[in-house]
Amino acid sequence: MPELLKIQNLEKSFYMHHFDKTIQGCSGVSFTLNQGEFIGITGKSGAGKSTILRSVYRTYLPTAGSLIYQSDQFGEVDLATASEREILAIRRHEIGYVSQFLKVMPRVTAIEVVQKALVEMHYTREEAKEEAKKMLTHFQLSQSLWDAYPQTFSGGEKLRLNLAQAMVKKPKLLLLDEPTASLDAATKESVKDMIVQLKEEGTSMLGIFHDLEFMESVIDQQYNMKQGMMEEGVEA
Ligand SMILES: Nc1ncnc2c1ncn2[C@@H]1O[C@H](COP(=O)(O)OP(=O)(O)OP(=O)(O)O)[C@@H](O)[C@H]1O
């Protein structure tokens, strides 16, 4: 399988001015994600798992190392040094990110959140609305909430909306930071179905899960983080 993302010696540290100390997020992290593959990252709280995902999405600017990504738009790109313009275009069309926290915009309804994601992918407004309805139905978001503002949604509802908005784009690379936290068994199944479907369509994924049983049912490879360092990978 062709390589999609090759991470070499990724390091991210945080300099805390107010107490003149550096906190290590992760260091010496190296691994390769192939096209259509799903890698799960495990490790204790604070081990550096989210730091890796945020560095790939460039929410965090890596301190050292390279993240060589094969972009449809730009060819081979190092996400650590790519321009802001490249990163924004890659986020818009190629890399999706799901966390438990929904970035909500004022006066944008739940269905518009998903619709907007598709309009960015050049769907017409009408097509986008139809696809958005299908996705919200898949993730069992009650129809009574479609025209509501997500600010007041519960944790699980926000997460399902986040999943819908990221997955509806069928991104090339999907970053999943605890995508099943606060979901019941039935909704977890719908997340699993969508993961399987996207994988079949060629999406590669990097994911963090507290539910190890769920994780092991969907991943191809697993890496464990310990105090900011990556341990040897084990085949899933
Ligand atoms: N923005 C930040 N500023 C300062 N320190 C940070 C920042 N983000 C992460 N860290 C630190 O980096 C280390 C790794 O954090 P990270 O969030 O990657 O851990 P994690 O393995 O995802 O933990 P959890 O499972 O609890 O979410 C922690 O010590 C954390 O305090």
Ligand as a Chemical Component Dictionary entry (heavy atoms), coordinates in Angstrom:
data_LIG
# 
_chem_comp.id                   LIG 
_chem_comp.type                 NON-POLYMER 
_chem_comp.pdbx_formal_charge   0 
_chem_comp.three_letter_code    LIG 
# 
loop_
_chem_comp_atom.comp_id 
_chem_comp_atom.atom_id 
_chem_comp_atom.alt_atom_id 
_chem_comp_atom.type_symbol 
_chem_comp_atom.charge 
_chem_comp_atom.model_Cartn_x 
_chem_comp_atom.model_Cartn_y 
_chem_comp_atom.model_Cartn_z 
_chem_comp_atom.pdbx_ordinal 
LIG N1  N1  N 0 -1.170 23.341 24.762 1  
LIG C1  C1  C 0 -0.416 22.781 25.708 2  
LIG N2  N2  N 0 0.331  23.528 26.543 3  
LIG C2  C2  C 0 1.097  22.964 27.493 4  
LIG N3  N3  N 0 1.206  21.641 27.683 5  
LIG C3  C3  C 0 0.503  20.838 26.883 6  
LIG C4  C4  C 0 -0.361 21.352 25.850 7  
LIG N4  N4  N 0 -0.933 20.308 25.209 8  
LIG C5  C5  C 0 -0.464 19.196 25.811 9  
LIG N5  N5  N 0 0.392  19.513 26.828 10 
LIG C6  C6  C 0 1.099  18.577 27.704 11 
LIG O1  O1  O 0 1.674  17.549 26.897 12 
LIG C7  C7  C 0 1.555  16.289 27.536 13 
LIG C8  C8  C 0 0.831  15.333 26.592 14 
LIG O2  O2  O 0 -0.543 15.775 26.455 15 
LIG P1  P1  P 0 -1.581 15.058 25.507 16 
LIG O3  O3  O 0 -2.831 15.853 25.535 17 
LIG O4  O4  O 0 -0.945 14.785 24.209 18 
LIG O5  O5  O 0 -1.796 13.670 26.285 19 
LIG P2  P2  P 0 -2.815 12.487 25.980 20 
LIG O6  O6  O 0 -2.014 11.232 25.944 21 
LIG O7  O7  O 0 -3.645 12.799 24.795 22 
LIG O8  O8  O 0 -3.709 12.543 27.303 23 
LIG P3  P3  P 0 -5.290 12.231 27.559 24 
LIG O9  O9  O 0 -5.460 10.758 27.353 25 
LIG O10 O10 O 0 -5.458 12.619 28.996 26 
LIG O11 O11 O 0 -6.078 13.078 26.620 27 
LIG C9  C9  C 0 0.826  16.533 28.855 28 
LIG O12 O12 O 0 1.765  16.602 29.888 29 
LIG C10 C10 C 0 0.159  17.873 28.645 30 
LIG O13 O13 O 0 0.041  18.563 29.868 31 
# 
loop_
_chem_comp_bond.comp_id 
_chem_comp_bond.atom_id_1 
_chem_comp_bond.atom_id_2 
_chem_comp_bond.value_order 
_chem_comp_bond.pdbx_ordinal 
LIG N1  C1  SING 1  
LIG C1  N2  SING 2  
LIG C1  C4  DOUB 3  
LIG N2  C2  DOUB 4  
LIG C2  N3  SING 5  
LIG N3  C3  DOUB 6  
LIG C3  C4  SING 7  
LIG C3  N5  SING 8  
LIG C4  N4  SING 9  
LIG N4  C5  DOUB 10 
LIG C5  N5  SING 11 
LIG N5  C6  SING 12 
LIG C6  O1  SING 13 
LIG C6  C10 SING 14 
LIG O1  C7  SING 15 
LIG C7  C8  SING 16 
LIG C7  C9  SING 17 
LIG C8  O2  SING 18 
LIG O2  P1  SING 19 
LIG P1  O3  DOUB 20 
LIG P1  O4  SING 21 
LIG P1  O5  SING 22 
LIG O5  P2  SING 23 
LIG P2  O6  DOUB 24 
LIG P2  O7  SING 25 
LIG P2  O8  SING 26 
LIG O8  P3  SING 27 
LIG P3  O9  DOUB 28 
LIG P3  O10 SING 29 
LIG P3  O11 SING 30 
LIG C9  O12 SING 31 
LIG C9  C10 SING 32 
LIG C10 O13 SING 33 
# 
